[in-house]
């Protein structure tokens, strides 16, 4: 991050309470920690409504030069206001240059070079989506975005060659949920993966095994746990 400070003072515009905020660092595919560069002169903005395009910032890894999409820094004030923390305009850190991946290409990282996954605690539905997106990035998928088609339940994520569904509800995913994801992925000639906060109905797990759909359960600590052999294979070094 060069000379950027590790933390900045943030004053809530609603109650004038002052906080000291430090950006959360996430692991790049190369294993190096990456955090959005904070703007100490910027003014925090209260989040009134959510838009997917505004939830992410582009940050360049100082170690390998990769640019990736990371969650935009936010802070919850005790008064109930959610503050969006300003970042610098360049959104990149100094570091050795590297050729970017070929657009549209999936470049999985060799497992021996993969750093341990750093989870994001899940308190909201947005946290569940963030945790799943970070996990897919950790697995080596790039250009993760909101899927074009909205699934019957939860949120759809897409990357080149992959379609994922994140279900943050308290209802176990059903056989219909699994089949709809699989059919949509088949139509797009992509593989698919399902993340659920409440687990899966027995029929859903059986159908996923038959269709080859990897199933993960999101624990509240934010670490996806594989629940079938297809999920184990997706995480396996031999995939």
N, C-alpha and C positions, 0 to 999 in steps of 0.2 A: 504494500500500500504506500510505499515511499514515506513521505513525511506526514501523511495524514494521521490525525490523532486517533487513538484507540477508542475514545469515547467523546461524546459531545453533550453539552447541556441542552436540555429540551424543556421548554416552558409550555404547559398546556394552555391553549387559548380560551378554554372554557372556565377553568378554575384558577389559573395562574400558578398552579403548583409546578415546581421545577424538579426535573428528574435528570439523572446522569445516565445516558444510554450508550451502550456498546453494541456494535453490530454483531449478529450471530455469524460465526464462520461455518461454512459447509464444506465437505470434502469434494475436491475436484476428482475427476476420473483418474488423475495421476497420483492422487493421494494427498496433495498439498491442500491446506486450509484456504478457503476463499471467502472473503466477506465484502459486501458492497462498501465502497469508500464514502464515508459520511461527509456531508457538507456542514462545517461548523457555522457558516454564515446563513444557512438556509432557515426557513421558517416552517415548523411542522404544521401539517394540515389535518383537521379533523375529518375522519372518514365518514361520509354521510351515506354513501351507497357504494356497492361493489361493482366493478367491471373487470372481467377476466384480463383484459389487455393491460390494466393498470396494476395488476398484482405482481408483476415480475419486472426485474431489471437485468440488463446485460452486463456481466462482469467478466473481465479477462483475468485468467489465472497468471500469477506472477511467475510460477515455476515452469509451466509448459506452454503458455501462450494461448491456450484454448479459451474461447469465449463461450459462456453459457448463460442460461436464464436461471435466475435465483429469486426466491421470494423477496419482495420489496420490504425493507425494514419497517416495522410497526411497533408501537408501544401502547399498552393499555393503562390509562390513568385511573387511579382509584375513584375518580368522580364518574367513571363510566364512559368517558370519551376515548375512542381509539385514534391514536395519532399516527399519521404517515410521516416517517422521518425522511428529510431531504437527503439526497445523495448528490455527488458531484456530477457535472454534465458529461464527463468523459466516460464514467462508469467502467474504467479499466485501471488496472494497477501496472506499475512498471515491472518489467521482467524480460527474460530472453524471448525473442520472437520465435514463433513456430508456425508452420504452414497449417491453416485451418483444415478440418476434415472436408472431404468432398461433399458438396451439398446433396442431401438426401441419402447419404451413405450411413450405414450403421457401423460404428467402429467399437466393438466391445473391447474392454480393457483386459489384458491377460490377468487372470486371478492372482498370480503371484505378485503383481504390482498394485493390486487393489487394496486400498486402505480400509480399515474397519468402517462399517456404515455408522454414521452419526445420526441418531434418530431425532425427530422433532416431537415433543410431547403433544398428544392429541387432546384438545379441549373443545374444539369446534369442528364442524363439518369441513371448514376450510383447512384446518390443520390436517385432517385425514387426507385430503387431496394433495396437500403439500408433501406429506410424508410419502405417499405413493409416488409422486413425481420425482422426489429426491431418490427414492429407492430404484426407480427405473433408470435414472441417470447413473446411479452407482453401478447398476448392472451393465452399463455401457451404451444405453440408448440416448440419442441426441435429438434436439429440436422438439422437445416435448411441448405439446400445446393442447388446448381444449379441442375435443373431437367435434367434427362437423355435425354429427347426428347425436341427438340427446338420447341416452338410454332410458328404458322404462323406469329404472331406479338409480339414484345416485348421479355421479358425474362421469363423463367419458373423457379420457385422455388419449392422445394419439402421438405417435412418433413414426418415422419412416419404417414401414414393415410391421408395425405393432399397433394394436388397439387395446386399451385398458379401460376397465370399469371400476370406479371407486364408489362403494356403497357405505355411507356413513350413518345409515339408519340403525335402529335397534331391532330390526326384523331380519332374521336369517335369510340369506339369498336363496331364492327358490329355483326349481328346475327350469322354470320359464325364464328367469333372469339369466341363467347360464346359457340357455339355448339362444336367446336373443343376441347376447354378446357374440356367441360363436357364429351365428348366421350373418351378423353384420360384418364380422371380421372376414368371413369367407367371401362375401360380396366384394370386399376391398382387397382380396388376396393378401391378407395380413394374418399374423399370428395374434393371439389374444391372451389376456391375463386378467384375473378378477381379484380385487381387493375388497374385503368386507370387514366391517367393524364388529358385526354380530355373529359372524360365522355363516354356516351353510346348512340348509335343510338336508336330510339324508338323501332324498331323491336328487337334489342339486349336486351333491358330491358324487353320487354314482354316475349321473349324466356327464359331469365334467371329466371324470375318469375315462368314460367311453369316447368322448369327443376330443380328448387331449388338451383340455383347458387347465392351465395352472391356477391353483387357488391359494390365496394368501389371506390370513387373518391379521388385521391391524390391532396390535395391543395399544393400550393407552400411553405407553412409553414411546410409541411411534415406530416400532420396529416390525415390519411385516414378517409373519411366521408362515412358512409353507405348510400346507395341510394335505397335499397329495403328492404323488410321485412326479407328476408333471412340473409342479412348482420346485421340487427338489432338483429336477433336471435343469430347470431354467437358471438356478443359482449355481449349479455344479460347474467346476472348472472345465469339464469335458464338453460343455454345451457348444 
